[in-house]
């Protein structure tokens, strides 16, 4: 029965790796969007 616990552990580790990768992508995307918004605000303020 040890193999059942082993496969569950492998699946859990893979799932956590995938979730971590998706989270990291989302954080990077949010940071880029914030920088773009700040740059756009500066351009709009410079135009007025």
C-alpha positions, 0 to 999 in steps of 0.5 A: 500500500506504500505505493498509494501514498507515494503516488499521492505525494508525487501528485501533490508535489506536481500540483504545488509546482504548477500552482506556484508557476501560475501564481508567479506568472500572475504576479509578474503580469500585475507588476507590468500592468502597474508600471504601464499604468504609472507610465501612462499617468505620467504621460497624461500629466505631462500633456496637461 
